[in-house]
């Protein structure tokens, strides 16, 4: 039952990310003035400044090495405040878009990881190098999400985490027990602190209609 719940949850998020990623790449991370106005009305001028700084980070660091991009993005997103979903959004479980995380200046581990993922993709870090990874935090005794970076293929992943601000090899993060990792290309069962066992395409459970409805609501259409 536990593995089934994890599987459903990971696939749900993976499909959500596919939709978000396609929209973000298509829009070339252009942020409409109307969106900035909405952010200013809801969160204030500082929120607009954070979003503009994020956009500038993306625009001005395209030529950096991937390692430099990892360091820049990890440090920038980790400046946001950690806030649990119930306190932040009034819901027990909510997956925020990067703009929501930045505008509200906070989120939980999923929001931090998703924001890092999209920012690095906008910086043209290849999809196959990035995975959103569910782990169990042994110190906290609870589920946790981090972003992992794998390059070259088959190497030990690097872990980008909001709990530990330095980027560490997964083999050094003995406080984390990997469960699942995923990106738009697939879903992996992580039996070790490495790349894990490939399980197939992340969209194999058909939740498209529910996800499309949620995206339409988020985008105000």
KETIVO-674395 format. One record per residue (C-alpha): x, y, z; residue in three letters. Coordinates in steps of 0.5 Angstrom, whole numbers, plus 500, padded with zeros to 3 digits. Last residue first. Layout:
N
XYZALA...
//
This chain:
221
484560464UNK487563470UNK494560469UNK493556476UNK486554474UNK488551467UNK494547470UNK489544475UNK484542469UNK490539465UNK492535471UNK486532472UNK485531465UNK492528464UNK491523470UNK493517466UNK498513470UNK503511465UNK506518465UNK512517468UNK515513463UNK518506465UNK521503472UNK528504471UNK532502477UNK536507481UNK541512479UNK545512486UNK544512493UNK541505493UNK534502492UNK532508488UNK526506484UNK526510478UNK521514473UNK522517466UNK523522461UNK520528464UNK524527471UNK523522476UNK527519483UNK524515488UNK525512495UNK532515497UNK534514504UNK537521506UNK542522513UNK547518509UNK548524505UNK555523503UNK554517498UNK549522495UNK555527493UNK554534496UNK552541494UNK552545500UNK546548503UNK544542507UNK536543509UNK534546502UNK537540498UNK541540492UNK544533492UNK550531487UNK548524484UNK554518483UNK555517476UNK551513472UNK551518466UNK556523467UNK553527470UNK547526475UNK544532479UNK539531484UNK533535487UNK531534494UNK524532496UNK523529504UNK519524507UNK519524515UNK524521520UNK527528521UNK534525522UNK533519517UNK530524512UNK526519507UNK527521500UNK524523494UNK528525488UNK527530483UNK531528477UNK536532473UNK542531468UNK537527463UNK533534462UNK540538460UNK542544464UNK539549459UNK539555464UNK531555464UNK532547465UNK536550471UNK531554474UNK525549473UNK529544477UNK531549482UNK524551483UNK521544483UNK526542489UNK524548493UNK517547492UNK517540494UNK522542500UNK516547503UNK515554500UNK517561501UNK518568499UNK511569496UNK513571490UNK518566489UNK515560491UNK509562487UNK513564481UNK516557481UNK510553481UNK507551488UNK505544489UNK500543495UNK499538500UNK495539507UNK492546504UNK492553507UNK497555503UNK503557507UNK501555514UNK498548511UNK503547506UNK509548511UNK514554510UNK521554509UNK523561507UNK527563501UNK534564500UNK535556498UNK533558491UNK539563490UNK544558493UNK542552489UNK541556483UNK548559483UNK551553485UNK548549480UNK549554475UNK557554477UNK557546476UNK553547469UNK559551467UNK556559466UNK554561459UNK547562460UNK548566467UNK545573465UNK538571463UNK537566468UNK539570474UNK536576471UNK529572471UNK530570478UNK532578480UNK526580477UNK522575481UNK525577487UNK524584485UNK516583484UNK516580491UNK519586494UNK514590491UNK508587494UNK505580495UNK498580492UNK498587488UNK505586486UNK504579484UNK498581480UNK502587476UNK508582475UNK503577472UNK500583467UNK507585465UNK508578462UNK514574465UNK518571459UNK521565461UNK522562454UNK514562454UNK515555450UNK520553455UNK515555461UNK509552458UNK513545456UNK516545463UNK509546467UNK506541463UNK511536464UNK512538471UNK504536473UNK506529469UNK511528474UNK508530480UNK502526479UNK507520477UNK510521484UNK504521488UNK501515485UNK508511486UNK509513493UNK501511495UNK503504491UNK509504495UNK506505502UNK500500500UNK
//
